[in-house]
Structures are given as C-alpha cells and as structure tokens.
Amino acid sequence: MNFAVNQKIYETTKKLLLFMVVGLWILTGCGKNCPDFEKENLSWIPYQENDVIELYSKSSDSTIIFPIKSVYIEHTTRAPSEFSGKKCGGCGDYIYLNQKWQEEDSSFKVSIYLHGNKITYQSYQIYDTNFSTYSETKDFLFENEVYDIVRVFDNTNSKGTFKKLIIAKDFGVIGLIDVNDNTWSLKTNSKSERNERGNIEIKNVSC
C-alpha cells in the first residue's frame, strides 16, 4: 500500500516538474518573429557606399562635399519573450551612414533607429551641427523643383554652422541653410539625374 502511494506521489511530482520546466521554457525561450525590413525606409537616405553629396552655394560660389564612406543596416529578425530576461531593443532596426570607427572625423553622419518599421529616432550630424527635429511637408518648392514629400530639420541649438537641413523622399539631402541664410542646394538638382538605388546589404541578427 505504501509502495503504491509513494509511486503515485512520484508520478504526480514528475508530471508537475515536467509541467513547470515546459512552462518555464515557453516563457523564457519562445520569442516572436519580427516583421521583414521594409526597404521603403531607405527612401529618405537613398545612398550607397562611394556616393557623393555635393551642395552648391550661389552666394559664395563654393561647394561642400559629403562622401558616403559606409552604409550599415542591421535588422532584427527575432525578438525574445519579455519573460526571458534578455535586454535588447526588441524588433529594432538600425541604419548608420559613415559611422565606422575609422571615420570619426567624417563631416556627414547619420543614425536612424526603427521599431516595427517606423522611424522612432534619427540624427544627422553635419560638421558641428546636429539635426533630429523636423516637420514634414508635401509639394515642397525648393530651387525651382517641387518635391512630393520633404522633411525640414531645424537646428534647435544655438550653436552650429547650419540652421536647416532639407531632405526629400527618394532623393535624400537636397539642401542646407546656414546661419548666414546662405542656401546650399544639390549641385545637380534635377529629378532626372537621380541615381537608382542598387542592392543594399542588410545584416540580419536575432536578438
């Protein structure tokens, strides 16, 4: 009789432990698949390595050049369960331009963070000026060209060489306005001259 009782207790305990182990595995081991990276997000920065942005100022008859030395895109394919204890950005993606360590002195840097294919933070560093706050406008006229959608970034700090950065969807940077109100526009400011974006390498990672 005692043997039968002990056997029953043993079987019950084993099932309970198995249930707990499986439950713990589900809570900590199972995550979720992240949505595919939408390349439409690259329409605001349609650049590849070795591209060059040339902006010309009529008032000073001079040109500033921003070479694109590196383009790095990281896409999270799978995020862990919230019970796993892992600390990461979930289904977060990153886009970096000119951010490799050997390019610390780059005059043009871009950092963009996305979550669920929506841009939640972006920063454009141009020389000594940082832009991160913008307003979006449709049918924007700039230097005799009308752009469907643009984002006008304002320098919210008192310091810096530039006070406005203008970015057009599918064209990237189309203009800058410095603190002396000089306008810098694309040296070849024609939609027909826009380069088609080729294949961009995206690094897939699992969080």
C-alpha positions as CSV (number, residue, x, y, z in Angstrom):
1,M,0.0,0.0,0.0
2,N,2.8,2.4,0.9
3,F,4.6,1.5,-2.2
4,A,1.5,2.3,-4.3
5,V,1.1,5.7,-2.6
6,N,4.7,6.6,-3.0
7,Q,4.6,5.6,-6.6
8,K,1.6,7.8,-7.2
9,I,3.3,10.7,-5.4
10,Y,6.4,10.2,-7.5
11,E,4.4,10.2,-10.8
12,T,2.5,13.3,-9.7
13,T,5.7,15.1,-8.7
14,K,7.4,14.1,-12.0
15,K,4.4,15.5,-14.0
16,L,4.4,18.7,-12.0
17,L,8.1,19.2,-12.6
18,L,7.8,18.5,-16.3
19,F,4.9,20.9,-16.5
20,M,7.0,23.6,-14.7
21,V,10.0,23.0,-17.0
22,V,7.9,23.2,-20.1
23,G,6.1,26.3,-18.8
24,L,9.4,28.0,-18.0
25,W,10.8,27.1,-21.4
26,I,7.7,28.7,-23.1
27,L,8.0,31.8,-21.0
28,T,11.8,32.3,-21.4
29,G,12.6,30.5,-24.6
30,C,9.8,31.4,-27.0
31,G,10.1,34.8,-28.7
32,K,8.4,36.4,-31.7
33,N,9.3,36.8,-35.3
34,C,9.9,40.4,-36.3
35,P,8.4,41.9,-39.4
36,D,10.6,42.0,-42.6
37,F,12.6,45.1,-43.1
38,E,10.8,47.4,-45.4
39,K,13.2,49.0,-47.9
40,E,10.9,51.9,-48.2
41,N,12.5,53.2,-45.1
42,L,15.7,53.8,-47.1
43,S,13.9,56.2,-49.4
44,W,14.9,59.1,-47.1
45,I,18.6,58.1,-47.4
46,P,18.9,56.5,-50.8
47,Y,22.7,56.2,-50.7
48,Q,25.3,53.5,-51.3
49,E,28.9,53.4,-50.4
50,N,31.1,55.7,-52.6
51,D,28.1,58.0,-53.3
52,V,28.9,61.7,-53.0
53,I,26.6,64.5,-52.0
54,E,27.6,67.9,-53.5
55,L,25.9,71.0,-52.3
56,Y,26.5,74.4,-54.0
57,S,26.0,77.9,-52.8
58,K,25.4,80.6,-55.4
59,S,26.1,83.4,-53.0
60,S,29.6,82.2,-52.1
61,D,30.2,80.3,-55.3
62,S,31.5,77.3,-53.4
63,T,30.7,73.6,-53.0
64,I,30.7,71.4,-50.0
65,I,31.1,67.6,-50.5
66,F,29.9,64.8,-48.3
67,P,31.3,61.4,-49.3
68,I,29.3,58.3,-48.3
69,K,32.1,56.0,-47.0
70,S,30.0,53.4,-45.4
71,V,26.3,52.2,-45.2
72,Y,25.4,49.8,-42.4
73,I,21.9,48.4,-41.9
74,E,21.0,45.9,-39.1
75,H,17.7,44.2,-39.0
76,T,16.4,42.1,-36.0
77,T,14.6,39.0,-37.3
78,R,13.5,37.6,-34.0
79,A,13.0,39.2,-30.5
80,P,12.9,37.2,-27.2
81,S,10.0,36.8,-24.9
82,E,9.5,39.6,-22.3
83,F,10.0,36.9,-19.7
84,S,13.4,35.8,-21.0
85,G,15.3,38.5,-19.1
86,K,17.3,39.4,-22.2
87,K,17.9,43.1,-22.6
88,C,17.7,44.2,-26.2
89,G,15.7,46.6,-28.4
90,G,13.1,44.1,-29.4
91,C,12.2,44.3,-33.1
92,G,14.5,47.2,-33.6
93,D,16.5,48.1,-36.7
94,Y,19.5,50.4,-37.2
95,I,20.7,52.4,-40.2
96,Y,24.1,54.1,-40.0
97,L,26.0,56.2,-42.5
98,N,29.7,57.0,-42.0
99,Q,29.7,55.5,-38.5
100,K,32.7,53.2,-38.6
101,W,35.3,53.9,-36.0
102,Q,37.9,54.9,-38.6
103,E,35.6,57.6,-39.9
104,E,35.2,59.5,-36.7
105,D,36.2,62.7,-38.4
106,S,33.5,62.4,-41.1
107,S,31.7,65.6,-41.9
108,F,28.4,63.8,-42.5
109,K,27.0,61.1,-40.2
110,V,23.5,59.6,-40.0
111,S,22.0,57.4,-37.2
112,I,18.4,56.1,-37.6
113,Y,16.6,53.8,-35.2
114,L,13.4,52.0,-36.3
115,H,10.9,49.9,-34.3
116,G,8.3,47.9,-36.2
117,N,9.4,49.6,-39.5
118,K,8.7,53.0,-38.1
119,I,11.4,55.6,-37.5
120,T,11.4,56.5,-33.9
121,Y,14.7,58.4,-33.8
122,Q,17.1,59.9,-36.3
123,S,20.1,62.1,-36.1
124,Y,22.0,63.9,-38.9
125,Q,25.4,65.2,-37.9
126,I,26.8,67.8,-40.4
127,Y,30.1,69.2,-39.3
128,D,29.3,70.8,-36.0
129,T,25.5,70.8,-36.3
130,N,23.2,68.1,-35.2
131,F,19.7,67.7,-36.6
132,S,17.0,65.5,-35.1
133,T,13.8,67.5,-35.0
134,Y,11.8,68.0,-38.2
135,S,8.5,68.9,-39.8
136,E,7.1,67.1,-42.8
137,T,5.7,69.0,-45.8
138,K,4.2,67.9,-49.1
139,D,4.6,69.6,-52.5
140,F,7.7,71.5,-51.4
141,L,9.2,74.0,-53.8
142,F,13.0,74.3,-53.5
143,E,15.4,75.7,-56.0
144,N,12.8,75.5,-58.8
145,E,12.0,71.9,-58.1
146,V,8.8,70.6,-56.5
147,Y,9.3,67.6,-54.2
148,D,6.4,65.3,-53.2
149,I,7.4,65.0,-49.5
150,V,10.2,66.7,-47.6
151,R,11.4,66.8,-44.1
152,V,12.8,70.1,-42.9
153,F,15.0,69.7,-39.9
154,D,15.7,72.7,-37.6
155,N,18.8,73.2,-35.5
156,T,17.3,73.6,-32.1
157,N,20.6,74.6,-30.5
158,S,22.1,78.0,-30.6
159,K,25.4,76.6,-31.8
160,G,26.3,75.2,-35.2
161,T,27.1,76.2,-38.8
162,F,23.7,75.3,-40.2
163,K,20.2,76.1,-39.1
164,K,18.1,74.0,-41.6
165,L,18.5,70.6,-43.3
166,I,16.1,69.7,-46.1
167,I,15.6,66.0,-47.0
168,A,13.3,64.8,-49.8
169,K,11.9,61.3,-50.0
170,D,13.6,59.3,-52.7
171,F,16.3,62.0,-53.1
172,G,17.9,62.3,-49.7
173,V,19.6,65.6,-48.8
174,I,18.6,68.3,-51.2
175,G,19.6,71.4,-49.3
176,L,21.1,73.2,-46.3
177,I,20.7,76.7,-45.0
178,D,23.5,78.1,-42.9
179,V,23.3,80.6,-40.1
180,N,24.0,83.4,-42.5
181,D,21.0,82.4,-44.6
182,N,23.0,81.1,-47.5
183,T,21.3,78.3,-49.3
184,W,23.2,75.2,-50.3
185,S,21.5,73.0,-52.9
186,L,22.3,69.9,-54.8
187,K,24.9,70.8,-57.5
188,T,22.9,68.7,-60.0
189,N,19.4,69.5,-58.7
190,S,17.3,67.6,-61.2
191,K,15.0,64.7,-60.7
192,S,16.1,63.1,-64.0
193,E,19.6,62.9,-62.6
194,R,18.6,60.8,-59.5
195,N,20.6,57.6,-59.3
196,E,18.6,54.5,-58.8
197,R,19.4,52.7,-55.6
198,G,21.0,49.3,-56.1
199,N,21.2,46.3,-53.8
200,I,21.9,47.2,-50.2
201,E,23.3,44.7,-47.8
202,I,21.2,44.2,-44.7
203,K,22.7,42.4,-41.7
204,N,20.1,40.1,-40.1
205,V,20.5,39.5,-36.4
206,S,18.5,37.6,-33.8
207,C,18.1,39.5,-30.5
